[in-house]
Amino acid sequence: MRRSLVLTDESARHWFRRLLPPHVKAELIPIPAESLWRLTMADMRGVASTYVATTAAVLAFIL
């Protein structure tokens, strides 16, 4: 009986993760979905700096 060599990992559900070699998948860290939606102080600082920069640019073009 002849069996073909399976190069994919069936335990990975996403099609791209199935194609990754095992040494790359070992370094992947599962991130909980709750932490992806949490706002940090760096996010708020980025929003504030973007708002100030946009307001300054609009005022510079108007004046």
Rosetta silent file (secondary structure, phi, psi, omega in degrees, C-alpha in Angstrom):
SEQUENCE: MRRSLVLTDESARHWFRRLLPPHVKAELIPIPAESLWRLTMADMRGVASTYVATTAAVLAFIL
SCORE:     score description
SCORE:     0.000 S_00000001
   1 L     0.000  133.161 -177.188    0.000    0.000    0.000 S_00000001
   2 L  -108.325  126.472  179.398    1.377    3.382   -1.003 S_00000001
   3 L  -112.456  140.796  178.017    0.678    6.470    1.104 S_00000001
   4 L   -84.611  154.873  179.610    1.314    9.992    0.005 S_00000001
   5 L   -78.695  125.146  179.593    3.291   12.401    2.139 S_00000001
   6 L   -92.460  119.005 -177.766    1.034   14.878    3.900 S_00000001
   7 L   -98.834   -3.170 -178.031    2.661   18.309    4.027 S_00000001
   8 L  -107.001  157.081  177.111   -0.183   20.110    5.748 S_00000001
   9 L  -101.840  113.059 -175.957   -1.186   20.207    9.384 S_00000001
  10 L   -74.880  -14.798  179.554   -4.845   19.296    9.710 S_00000001
  11 L   -75.474  -22.839  176.589   -5.049   20.623   13.258 S_00000001
  12 L   -80.514  126.289 -174.062   -4.640   24.180   11.977 S_00000001
  13 L   -86.077  -28.769 -178.629   -8.052   25.386   10.864 S_00000001
  14 L   -82.458  142.359 -174.755   -7.062   28.399    8.807 S_00000001
  15 H   -63.238  -35.208 -179.509   -5.841   27.647    5.287 S_00000001
  16 H   -73.201  -37.565  179.638   -2.733   29.821    5.643 S_00000001
  17 H   -68.052  -27.537  177.185   -1.739   28.330    8.998 S_00000001
  18 H   -66.383  -29.621 -177.103   -1.964   24.855    7.475 S_00000001
  19 H   -82.335  -15.696 -176.901    0.734   25.822    4.962 S_00000001
  20 L   -71.630  143.003  176.327    3.214   27.088    7.568 S_00000001
  21 L   -69.128  157.678 -175.999    6.125   24.850    8.525 S_00000001
  22 H   -59.922  -34.273 -177.869    6.109   23.458   12.092 S_00000001
  23 H   -70.671  -22.865  176.456    9.007   25.619   13.329 S_00000001
  24 H   -80.180  -40.365 -179.357    7.072   28.783   12.418 S_00000001
  25 H   -67.593  -24.592  179.984    3.848   27.605   14.049 S_00000001
  26 L   -68.396  -25.436 -178.492    5.681   26.857   17.278 S_00000001
  27 L   -88.845   -7.725 -179.662    6.421   30.583   17.700 S_00000001
  28 L   -73.630  131.541 -179.561    2.795   31.706   17.233 S_00000001
  29 L  -108.548  123.702  178.320    1.236   32.911   20.463 S_00000001
  30 L   -70.651  126.659 -179.910   -2.543   32.707   20.784 S_00000001
  31 L  -105.289  125.808  178.341   -3.922   36.133   21.744 S_00000001
  32 L   -64.174  144.855 -176.379   -7.303   36.220   23.480 S_00000001
  33 H   -65.481  -27.077 -178.942   -9.927   38.215   21.580 S_00000001
  34 H   -64.737  -35.774 -177.465  -10.731   40.317   24.649 S_00000001
  35 H   -76.889  -17.429  178.572   -7.276   41.873   24.688 S_00000001
  36 H   -73.344  -27.500 -175.893   -7.512   42.858   21.016 S_00000001
  37 L   -99.605    5.640 -178.242  -10.433   45.235   21.678 S_00000001
  38 L   -85.526  130.009  178.043   -9.027   46.893   24.786 S_00000001
  39 L   -82.139  134.897  178.109   -8.033   50.565   24.434 S_00000001
  40 L  -109.744  172.752  178.729   -4.665   51.463   25.862 S_00000001
  41 H   -65.619  -32.819  177.547   -3.135   54.794   26.782 S_00000001
  42 H   -65.571  -36.230  176.525   -0.992   54.632   23.638 S_00000001
  43 H   -64.211  -45.277 -179.622   -4.162   54.349   21.532 S_00000001
  44 H   -64.991  -39.330  177.642   -5.693   57.402   23.190 S_00000001
  45 H   -64.045  -37.648  177.782   -2.448   59.352   22.770 S_00000001
  46 H   -66.582  -41.999  177.597   -2.388   58.446   19.072 S_00000001
  47 H   -64.381  -44.569 -179.358   -5.976   59.596   18.545 S_00000001
  48 H   -64.568  -42.124 -179.461   -5.320   62.868   20.373 S_00000001
  49 H   -69.060  -35.536  175.903   -2.133   63.603   18.433 S_00000001
  50 H   -65.903  -41.622  178.599   -3.856   62.833   15.118 S_00000001
  51 H   -62.473  -45.955 -179.361   -6.752   65.126   16.041 S_00000001
  52 H   -65.750  -42.122 -179.661   -4.420   67.983   17.006 S_00000001
  53 H   -66.102  -39.584  178.364   -2.265   67.552   13.880 S_00000001
  54 H   -67.705  -42.534  177.844   -5.311   67.482   11.599 S_00000001
  55 H   -62.761  -42.346  178.626   -6.826   70.546   13.260 S_00000001
  56 H   -64.559  -39.242  179.462   -3.534   72.427   12.951 S_00000001
  57 H   -67.298  -41.622  179.117   -3.218   71.481    9.254 S_00000001
  58 H   -65.678  -43.348  178.159   -6.793   72.586    8.490 S_00000001
  59 H   -65.106  -35.287  178.906   -6.287   75.881   10.301 S_00000001
  60 H   -66.760  -37.412  179.138   -2.989   76.444    8.464 S_00000001
  61 H   -74.524  -32.213  179.280   -4.698   75.975    5.097 S_00000001
  62 H   -72.686  -45.086 -177.488   -7.647   78.214    6.027 S_00000001
  63 L   -83.762    0.000    0.000   -5.515   81.047    7.354 S_00000001
